[in-house]
Amino acid sequence: MENNTKWRGRFLTIAIGQAISLIGSSAVQFALIWWLAEQTASPMIMGVAGLAAYLPMAFLSPFAGVAADKYSRKIICITADLSMGLAALAAAFLLNAITFPIWAVLVILFVRGIGGTFHQPAIQSIIPQLVPAEELVRVNGWMQLMTAGSFILGPVIGAALYAALPMSLVLLTDVIGAIFASAALAAVKIPRLENHERHKVGFFAHFKEGIQVYREDKKLSTLIIAEVLCMLFFAPLSTFYPLMTSDYFDLSAMYGSIVEVAFAAGMMIAAVLFGSVLKIKNKIRTSYLGLWGIGVATTICGLMPATFVGWIIFAGTCAAMGAFGNVHGIPLTAYIQETVAPEKMGRAFSLIGQVTAFTMPIGLLISSPVAEKMGVHMWFLISGLGILLILVILIGIGGLLKKKRSPLT
């Protein structure tokens, strides 16, 4: 990797292409999910939609991680982007001729899930190939800033397109974004990995090497355990956001998009701070702080009354939730990029993706019937209290282990 200013131009080219793609994807995702919420008003259907989106990551992540470490990460990202774009294009042609059914939404979400599964570890592993190690926290802050900006524009665009156009035309937004992202990646030269033995090693040997990364770093493995347990409660909430606005607060798609914008604005504020003024000494401890913040914010969301004032507080708390999500994620990503060998990084990220992806279907299997019976707001409350309880228990276990290791006095 070159330690000069050239890396900035290369990184920004890729990041801008990814941001444009995210805007299209976010707009389409919002339109699809809001359509489901309006058509069904059912947490069970929303749960099935979440399963369709996340099951590919749960089962295909090991293959995606090995692929990212054995083959060209650039080609994998371009193939994944174009595959999602082509799927949206095919769906747009089909949906122009037939009535838009629920199963079509689930198929689109499933295909997008497959593309995202292979794209995520590859793009995360490309970043440290371009960026100096001392700049990784700052660069991840910039990346999340662009992501948050995309998430702000996406729901706004999605709500406007959903109101003005048939779904077949809305889907074309995803196609445009995929073309931009692929063109940006194609224009940038990515340095080759120096490990020439990686093509000769079999899949299972590669996979075991990825697991060994976490066995060798106890601090990282403990943090990942905390994240996975917390995500069992938190992950399903992403499918319930539209229902909180449409069903619990009884408001329109415009208000739903405002909630999405508030969440993204919180992400953006945290990303700006990480990308500019914040200097993080202990990345692991900072990441834990983010989990604490998520737990508190989620608990507050679940306590809101079904009034317009309650919705305003809910939207503001969602902004805090987005900010604390980046307080957790940015230092964690930078820590992995700094400490894991480049030829193992794809597997390291894919393993995180896999275990956290399993939290979505498991969490949805638990949360969907609870939300169906007790109301979607109650799952927000249960989630927040569950996250806080998990962190308290982990602190207690950590304290006991330290006492056992200390010498007797």
Rosetta blueprint (number, residue, H / E / L):
1 M L
2 E L
3 N L
4 N L
5 T L
6 K H
7 W H
8 R H
9 G H
10 R H
11 F H
12 L H
13 T H
14 I H
15 A H
16 I H
17 G H
18 Q H
19 A H
20 I H
21 S H
22 L H
23 I H
24 G H
25 S H
26 S H
27 A H
28 V H
29 Q H
30 F H
31 A H
32 L H
33 I H
34 W H
35 W H
36 L H
37 A H
38 E H
39 Q H
40 T H
41 A L
42 S L
43 P H
44 M H
45 I H
46 M H
47 G H
48 V H
49 A H
50 G H
51 L H
52 A H
53 A H
54 Y H
55 L H
56 P H
57 M H
58 A H
59 F H
60 L H
61 S H
62 P H
63 F H
64 A H
65 G H
66 V H
67 A H
68 A H
69 D H
70 K H
71 Y L
72 S L
73 R H
74 K H
75 I H
76 I H
77 C H
78 I H
79 T H
80 A H
81 D H
82 L H
83 S H
84 M H
85 G H
86 L H
87 A H
88 A H
89 L H
90 A H
91 A H
92 A H
93 F H
94 L H
95 L H
96 N L
97 A L
98 I L
99 T L
100 F L
101 P L
102 I H
103 W H
104 A H
105 V H
106 L H
107 V H
108 I H
109 L H
110 F H
111 V H
112 R H
113 G H
114 I H
115 G H
116 G H
117 T H
118 F H
119 H H
120 Q H
121 P H
122 A H
123 I H
124 Q H
125 S H
126 I H
127 I H
128 P H
129 Q H
130 L H
131 V L
132 P L
133 A H
134 E H
135 E H
136 L H
137 V H
138 R H
139 V H
140 N H
141 G H
142 W H
143 M H
144 Q H
145 L H
146 M H
147 T H
148 A H
149 G H
150 S H
151 F H
152 I H
153 L H
154 G H
155 P H
156 V H
157 I H
158 G H
159 A H
160 A H
161 L H
162 Y H
163 A H
164 A H
165 L L
166 P L
167 M H
168 S H
169 L H
170 V H
171 L L
172 L H
173 T H
174 D H
175 V H
176 I H
177 G H
178 A H
179 I H
180 F H
181 A H
182 S H
183 A H
184 A H
185 L H
186 A H
187 A H
188 V L
189 K L
190 I L
191 P L
192 R L
193 L L
194 E L
195 N L
196 H H
197 E H
198 R H
199 H H
200 K L
201 V L
202 G L
203 F H
204 F H
205 A H
206 H H
207 F H
208 K H
209 E H
210 G H
211 I H
212 Q H
213 V H
214 Y H
215 R H
216 E L
217 D L
218 K H
219 K H
220 L H
221 S H
222 T H
223 L H
224 I H
225 I H
226 A H
227 E H
228 V H
229 L H
230 C H
231 M H
232 L H
233 F H
234 F H
235 A L
236 P L
237 L H
238 S H
239 T H
240 F H
241 Y H
242 P H
243 L H
244 M H
245 T H
246 S H
247 D H
248 Y H
249 F L
250 D L
251 L L
252 S L
253 A H
254 M H
255 Y H
256 G H
257 S H
258 I H
259 V H
260 E H
261 V H
262 A H
263 F H
264 A H
265 A H
266 G H
267 M H
268 M H
269 I H
270 A H
271 A H
272 V H
273 L H
274 F H
275 G H
276 S L
277 V L
278 L L
279 K L
280 I L
281 K L
282 N L
283 K H
284 I H
285 R H
286 T H
287 S H
288 Y H
289 L H
290 G H
291 L H
292 W H
293 G H
294 I H
295 G H
296 V H
297 A H
298 T H
299 T H
300 I H
301 C H
302 G H
303 L L
304 M L
305 P L
306 A L
307 T L
308 F H
309 V H
310 G H
311 W H
312 I H
313 I H
314 F H
315 A H
316 G H
317 T H
318 C H
319 A H
320 A H
321 M H
322 G H
323 A H
324 F H
325 G H
326 N H
327 V H
328 H H
329 G H
330 I H
331 P H
332 L H
333 T H
334 A H
335 Y H
336 I H
337 Q H
338 E H
339 T H
340 V L
341 A L
342 P H
343 E H
344 K H
345 M H
346 G H
347 R H
348 A H
349 F H
350 S H
351 L H
352 I H
353 G H
354 Q H
355 V H
356 T H
357 A H
358 F H
359 T H
360 M H
361 P H
362 I H
363 G H
364 L H
365 L H
366 I H
367 S H
368 S H
369 P H
370 V H
371 A H
372 E H
373 K H
374 M H
375 G L
376 V H
377 H H
378 M H
379 W H
380 F H
381 L H
382 I H
383 S H
384 G H
385 L H
386 G H
387 I H
388 L H
389 L H
390 I H
391 L H
392 V H
393 I H
394 L H
395 I H
396 G H
397 I H
398 G H
399 G H
400 L H
401 L H
402 K H
403 K H
404 K H
405 R H
406 S L
407 P L
408 L L
409 T L
